[in-house]
Amino acid sequence: MAEMDAALDRYQEVETGDAFTLQGPRLLKVELSETSVMAKNGAMVAYQGDVHFEHKGGGLGRLLKKAATGEQLRLMEASGTGELFLASQAMLVHVLRLQDDSVTVNGENILAFQTGIDWDVTRVKGGTAGVLAGGLFNIHLRGSGLVALVSDGEPVKLNVAEAPTFADPQAAIAWSGGVQTTLRTDVQAKSLIGLGSGESFQLGLSGQGWVLVQPSEGRPVMRG
């Protein structure tokens, strides 16, 4: 028994006392006490303590937007006292701290954020019905607090102000508040970039700020 315990010591829970603590690169621990968190539906892998879950609508506008986005943008609120462990398909977890700032996150890449942060579901300008089926809805977050997002592989941070910047809409996982986005179709780039919908869409980013781009067009959403 002692040998078994020693072999498992490398997986010991990481204790920091912080609200968000990474348990390795792919698992997030949330300390629940005075504040609650919003998390992507289905992201809970374990919890300890007195934790309560509630699916959130957030108003008629959000409900209508969420109905069009699919399962990947449904959120739940976790509150109570205890520890909540979150993950998404063993993807890499990244924690950002907003300080009276804003960030937009691809709906498929949001993991969790503290409830003190104001949020809304937004759509990239220029979207068409075919593009919407590809999931080009995002979560706009504004205020102060912690945000956790996930990426399929190590992302790269690009400075949007340095040069005209374009990305596959599914590969751009987050961008800062000073960045504006538009969609454009580029038939010549069809073999290089696209959503598999028969058209090639590029996400154009401009303004002052950054964009995080993952080395993937996203993982298939598993349907039950």
C-alpha positions in Angstrom: 0.0 0.0 0.0 2.8 2.4 0.9 4.5 1.7 -2.4 1.3 2.4 -4.3 0.8 5.7 -2.4 4.4 6.7 -3.2 3.9 6.0 -6.9 0.8 8.3 -6.9 2.5 11.2 -5.1 3.3 12.8 -8.4 -0.5 13.3 -8.9 -1.0 14.9 -5.6 -3.5 17.8 -5.6 -1.9 21.2 -6.0 -2.8 23.6 -3.1 -2.2 27.3 -3.5 -5.3 28.9 -1.9 -5.9 30.9 -5.1 -9.4 30.9 -6.7 -8.1 29.2 -9.9 -5.2 26.7 -9.6 -3.9 24.5 -12.5 -3.5 20.9 -11.7 -1.1 20.2 -14.4 -1.6 21.7 -17.9 -5.1 20.2 -18.6 -7.1 20.4 -15.4 -8.3 23.5 -13.4 -9.3 23.6 -9.7 -11.7 26.3 -8.6 -11.9 27.2 -5.0 -15.5 28.1 -4.2 -16.3 30.2 -1.2 -17.4 33.8 -1.4 -17.7 33.8 -5.2 -19.2 31.5 -7.7 -18.1 30.7 -11.3 -19.7 30.2 -14.7 -18.4 27.1 -16.4 -19.0 25.5 -19.8 -21.7 22.8 -19.5 -20.2 19.4 -19.1 -16.8 20.7 -18.0 -17.1 19.4 -14.4 -14.9 16.2 -13.9 -15.0 16.2 -10.1 -15.9 18.3 -7.0 -15.5 18.1 -3.2 -17.7 19.8 -0.7 -21.1 21.5 -0.8 -21.3 22.6 -4.5 -24.5 23.5 -6.3 -25.0 23.7 -10.1 -27.5 25.8 -11.9 -27.9 26.3 -15.7 -28.1 30.0 -16.6 -30.1 31.7 -19.2 -29.2 35.3 -18.5 -32.1 37.0 -20.2 -34.1 36.6 -23.4 -31.4 37.9 -25.7 -28.9 35.5 -24.4 -31.3 32.6 -24.6 -32.0 33.3 -28.2 -28.4 33.6 -29.0 -27.5 30.4 -27.1 -30.3 28.5 -28.9 -28.5 29.2 -32.2 -25.1 28.3 -31.0 -25.5 24.7 -30.0 -24.4 22.8 -26.9 -20.9 24.2 -26.8 -22.0 27.6 -25.4 -24.4 26.5 -22.7 -23.2 27.6 -19.3 -23.7 26.5 -15.7 -23.2 28.4 -12.5 -21.3 26.6 -9.7 -21.6 28.0 -6.2 -21.3 26.9 -2.6 -18.2 25.8 -0.6 -15.7 23.4 -1.9 -13.4 22.6 -4.8 -14.5 22.2 -8.4 -12.4 20.5 -11.0 -12.9 21.5 -14.6 -11.5 20.2 -17.9 -12.5 19.9 -21.6 -11.3 17.0 -23.7 -7.9 17.0 -22.1 -7.1 20.3 -23.8 -4.6 22.8 -22.4 -5.9 25.2 -19.8 -4.9 28.9 -19.6 -5.8 31.3 -16.9 -6.1 35.1 -17.6 -6.8 37.9 -15.1 -8.9 40.8 -16.3 -8.3 44.1 -14.6 -11.2 46.4 -15.6 -10.6 45.0 -19.1 -12.4 42.9 -21.8 -11.6 39.8 -23.8 -13.6 37.8 -26.4 -13.3 34.0 -26.3 -14.4 31.6 -29.0 -17.4 29.7 -27.6 -15.7 26.3 -28.0 -12.6 27.5 -26.0 -14.2 29.0 -22.9 -13.8 26.9 -19.7 -14.8 29.1 -16.8 -14.9 32.6 -15.4 -15.8 34.3 -12.2 -19.4 35.5 -11.9 -18.3 39.1 -11.1 -17.4 39.4 -14.8 -20.1 40.7 -17.1 -20.7 38.4 -20.1 -22.7 38.2 -23.3 -22.8 36.0 -26.4 -21.7 37.9 -29.5 -21.4 37.0 -33.2 -18.6 37.9 -35.6 -19.7 40.5 -38.1 -20.3 39.3 -41.6 -21.5 35.9 -40.5 -24.0 34.0 -42.7 -26.4 31.2 -41.9 -23.8 28.7 -43.1 -21.1 30.2 -41.0 -23.3 30.2 -37.9 -23.7 26.5 -38.2 -19.9 26.3 -37.8 -20.2 27.8 -34.4 -18.9 31.4 -34.9 -20.4 32.6 -31.7 -18.2 34.0 -29.0 -18.4 35.1 -25.3 -17.5 38.7 -24.6 -16.2 39.2 -21.1 -15.8 42.5 -19.4 -14.7 43.6 -15.9 -12.3 42.2 -13.3 -11.7 38.6 -12.4 -10.3 35.3 -13.5 -11.0 33.6 -16.9 -10.0 30.1 -17.9 -9.9 29.1 -21.5 -8.7 26.0 -23.3 -6.6 25.4 -26.5 -6.0 22.3 -28.6 -2.2 22.5 -28.4 0.1 25.4 -27.5 -1.2 28.7 -28.9 0.7 31.6 -30.3 0.0 35.2 -29.3 0.0 37.6 -32.3 0.2 41.3 -32.1 -2.6 42.5 -34.3 -1.3 46.1 -34.6 2.0 45.0 -36.2 0.5 43.8 -39.5 -2.9 42.9 -41.1 -3.8 39.7 -39.3 -6.1 36.8 -40.5 -6.9 33.5 -38.9 -9.0 30.4 -39.4 -12.2 31.3 -37.3 -11.9 28.0 -35.4 -8.2 28.5 -34.6 -8.5 32.0 -33.2 -9.4 31.2 -29.6 -9.4 34.6 -27.9 -8.6 38.3 -28.6 -8.2 41.4 -26.4 -10.8 44.2 -26.1 -9.1 46.6 -28.5 -9.4 44.2 -31.4 -12.1 44.4 -34.1 -13.1 41.3 -36.1 -14.8 40.8 -39.5 -15.4 37.8 -41.7 -14.3 37.6 -45.3 -14.5 34.9 -48.0 -11.4 34.0 -49.9 -12.0 31.4 -52.6 -8.3 31.2 -53.5 -7.5 30.1 -49.9 -10.1 27.4 -49.9 -7.6 24.6 -49.9 -5.7 26.1 -47.0 -8.3 27.5 -44.6 -12.0 26.9 -44.0 -14.7 25.3 -42.0 -15.5 22.5 -44.4 -18.7 24.1 -45.4 -17.8 24.5 -49.1 -16.6 28.1 -48.6 -13.4 29.5 -47.2 -13.8 32.1 -44.4 -11.0 34.1 -42.8 -11.3 36.0 -39.5 -9.8 39.5 -40.0 -8.4 41.1 -36.9 -7.5 44.8 -36.6 -6.9 47.5 -34.0 -4.7 47.5 -30.9 -4.2 44.3 -29.1 -3.5 40.6 -29.5 -5.1 37.3 -30.6 -4.3 33.8 -29.4 -4.3 31.2 -32.2 -4.3 27.5 -31.5 -2.6 25.0 -33.9 -5.9 23.3 -34.6 -9.3 24.1 -36.3 -11.0 22.7 -33.1 -12.0 19.2 -32.1 -15.2 17.5 -33.3 -18.0 18.0 -30.8 -19.2 14.7 -29.5 -22.9 14.3 -29.7 -24.7 11.9 -27.4 
